[in-house]
Amino acid sequence: MTDLAPSALRPQHPVPRSLSGLVEEFTLDLRGDAAGLELTGICLSSSTVQPGDLFVGVPGQRGHGAAYASAARAAGAVAVLTDEAGAILARESGLPVLVTPDVRAALGTIAAWIHHSEQNPATLFAVTGTNGKTSVVYLLFAILTQLGVTAGLTSTAERRIGDVSVTSSLTTPEATELHALLARMREAEVRAVGIEVSAQALSQHRVDGIVFDVAGFTNLSHDHLDDYASMEAYFQTKLELFQPDRAQRGVVTVDTEWGRRLAAECRIPVTTLANRHSDERSTSTAVGTEVDADWHMSVVDFGPRHTEFVLDGPDGRRLQTRVPLLGWYMAANAALAIVLLVESGYDLAAIDQVLTRDGGITAYVPGRAELISGDRGPLVYIDYGHSPDAFLNTLAAIRASTTGRIIMVFGADGDRDKTKRADMGAIAARGADAVVITDFHPRFEDPAVIRATLMAAAKIAAPGGELYEVPDPATAFRRALSLAKAGDVVLYAGPGHENYQEVAGVKIPYSAREDARIALHEAGWL
């Protein structure tokens, strides 16, 4: 079952903790009486409070969460955790108030204590990097399921426990939601969990209270420079995951200098992975061939619907398999997932056996170079990539697997990293035969200004190129589809799995995947 609106999976049978025990354990400043009160959960939003919750009030951009303490009490909260400023606002609620100087810094360990996270027997995998995190988490989930292991995941797209899922609102959930999710997974006897860890999750303490069994690194490229002052600051944040208080072991992709630096500078045992690939079947020179690493992945065959690869490891260990996904980078993601499993104790021979039995990794990765079209007409991919590096890799993979034209539809996030927009426009114009620029989450920015930046960069990169500016996404996709014929490819980059477009603070329902299917039907292709 799948919920349409973002929600949280919480334990169905929580084990209570005493409020006085919480005060004692964390040396909190108690304002009020804690006698006889018990906690069964912890929550950041008054709108999602359940009876027995500790309500957490943190300062935000538009006010202080503690101002909603009375609403939290009406919903069943038994106490408030906040800072000194929040304590004044929460006083009117009449609830006991627990005060700590930095609420976010304390939140993860407190949530872990309330939800008994130390009792979780599951193997915990963290995956970080600019691109590929979601794909690795889903590939982990797929392989574990093929091994017969009850698995869970939390990603940009959804939170999942076996066949039960809810959609996600953040790449990595807040610590309150994450520890509740792990407690629910413990009830469901989940034995392995893949967790997508963004840089923001590390900066904002969302994974505090967790020590991962194995952490994986995909890559680092231009993105999120609205949140981080430089690529160096962005890198240092990622590096935090590969420290003893965060993870026991690491697997690092060392195709780039960032990966090699991370492997050298982290303070936990690390296994390295390098990816050999070429963008043309006839090219013998392969990226990553000369990189020194413990494991090497080599692409041996690829097409619009699959990528086959060989994974070579220490002591002559070898596995050959395929993923039902486009591009060498998806093989790299699958290789990382396999090495993560091996580093956590799973036997490579056992993995090889089930993948051979099933004809490869039976993964579905929503909105990641997801093939929407059928057997007739142009191939249509919907992709979540919204960075220069993602554009470059996806376009190269498509170019290598098709002889037809490539028509690309994309836009750029409003109120997000503006410094990557020119590169996105230039890469699209150079890599595609025709480009349709549209709106993509303009938020509070003027969408015409965003489009103008993309168009200007595209015109400079490909003078005389075939460029179109179509503000409405649905109309833009139909324009792109009208330019394609059988044998061509339409790549719609950006929206991926998402089911809305954000304009001026309003999330307007829109699914690129569903709209693409409708347009293909209208055109007689599906």
MONOR-V394527 format. One record per backbone hydrogen bond with DSSP energy under -1.0 kcal/mol. CO is the residue of the C=O (numbers start at 1). NH is the residue of the N-H. If there is no record, write none. Layout:
co->[CO CO]
nh->[NH NH]
This chain:
co->[1 17 18 19 20 21 22 23 29 31 34 37 39 41 43 45 50 52 52 53 54 55 58 63 64 65 66 68 69 70 71 72 73 76 79 80 81 82 83 84 85 86 90 91 96 97 98 99 102 103 106 107 108 109 110 111 112 113 116 117 123 124 124 125 126 127 128 132 133 134 135 136 137 138 139 140 141 142 143 144 145 150 151 152 153 154 157 158 159 160 161 164 165 166 174 175 176 177 178 179 180 181 182 183 184 185 186 191 192 193 194 195 198 199 200 201 207 212 214 215 216 217 219 224 224 230 231 232 233 234 235 238 239 242 243 243 246 249 250 251 252 256 257 258 259 260 261 262 269 271 272 273 274 276 277 280 286 287 295 296 297 298 301 306 307 308 308 309 310 311 312 314 317 319 321 322 323 323 327 328 329 330 331 332 333 334 335 336 337 338 339 340 341 342 347 348 349 350 351 352 353 354 355 361 365 370 379 380 381 382 383 383 387 388 389 390 391 392 393 394 395 396 405 406 406 407 408 409 410 418 420 421 422 423 424 425 426 427 428 434 435 436 437 441 442 443 446 447 448 449 450 451 452 453 454 455 456 457 458 462 465 466 468 471 472 473 474 475 476 477 478 481 485 488 489 490 491 492 495 499 501 502 503 506 508 511 512 513 514 515 516 517 518 519 520 520 521]
nh->[165 39 22 23 24 25 26 28 99 97 37 19 17 54 56 48 53 40 41 78 43 81 65 60 67 68 69 72 73 74 75 77 76 52 55 98 57 100 87 88 89 90 93 94 80 31 82 29 106 107 110 111 112 113 114 115 117 116 119 120 193 213 214 195 216 197 218 136 137 138 139 140 141 142 143 144 145 146 147 149 148 191 162 194 160 196 168 155 166 153 164 161 3 159 178 179 180 181 182 183 184 185 186 187 188 190 189 123 152 125 154 127 202 203 204 206 210 248 126 251 128 253 130 227 228 234 235 236 237 238 239 241 242 267 246 247 212 215 271 217 273 260 261 262 263 264 265 266 250 252 295 254 297 299 287 283 289 277 274 312 276 310 308 303 323 300 301 321 298 319 296 317 313 311 309 361 307 325 331 332 333 334 335 336 337 338 339 340 341 342 343 344 346 345 351 352 353 354 355 356 357 358 360 363 368 382 490 372 492 370 494 496 391 392 393 394 395 396 397 398 399 400 489 433 434 491 436 493 438 421 424 425 426 427 428 429 430 431 432 408 468 410 470 414 445 504 450 451 452 453 454 455 456 457 458 459 460 461 462 465 467 435 437 439 476 477 478 479 480 481 482 484 488 379 407 381 409 383 498 510 508 443 506 503 501 515 516 517 518 519 520 521 522 523 525 526 524]
